[in-house]
Amino acid sequence: MTIPVSDSQAVDHAITTRMSARAFTNQPVPKALITEILQVASRAPSGTNTQPWKVTVLTGASQQALSDKILAAYNNP
């Protein structure tokens, strides 16, 4: 039996039960999935409706170069 919950209870449940268990791999994320995620995310609310985000998606050599720089900065603070 499903117990009806309010919207705020559903959000609270989603936040408190969230778990990230994905291991990072070299497997590329399909472009269609990235596009879908960004389309959904573009509808997310922001404080005072300012929608301040900017998104950059990198692939290939550009992604690798950025990853290398981040790892170097992390490993050599």
N, C-alpha and C positions, 0 to 999 in steps of 0.2 A: 504494500500500500504506500503510495506517495503522499507525503504530507506537504500541503501547500506552504510556501514560504514567501515572505515579502521580497521585493527587489533588493533592499538593503541586506537582508539576511543572505540572499544568494551571493551578493558581492562579498560579504564578510566570509562566507564559506569558501568562495573561490580564493580569496587572499590567504586565509589561514590554513588551507589544505594544499596550497601550491607547493610543488616540489620540482626541482630541476635535476634531472638525472642523466641528461644527455652528455655523452662523452664526445669530445671534439674529434673529428676525423678529417681526412683529406677528401672525403666524398663531397662533390659539389652539390650545392642546394639548387634545385631546378629554378630557372628564371621565372617560370609561371608561378611558383610558390612564393618567391620573393615579391613579385608583383601583387599577388593576392594579399599577402601580409601587409604591404604598404597601403593598398587600397582600403583595407579595413582600418588600419592604424590612422589613416588620414581623417577618419570620422571621430577619433577620440577627442573628448573634451579637454580643454586646457583652462588654467586659471584666468579668469576675466576674459575668456574667449580670445586670447592673444595668439594662440597657435604658433608659438615661437620656433618650432622645430624645423630643422633642415636635415635632409637625409642624403647621404652619398653611399652608393653601392659600388664596391670595387670587385673586380675579378682579375684573374690572370696575373701578369707581371706587376701591375699596380697594387693588387692585393698583397702579393708576396713581399714587395718592397716595404709596404706599410707594416706588415706583420714583422718583418725583420727589424725594422726600426723600433717597434714597440718592445719586442723581445730584448733587443740590445739595451734599451733604456731601463727595462725592468731588471735585467741581469747585472747592469752596471750603473747603480744609482748615483 
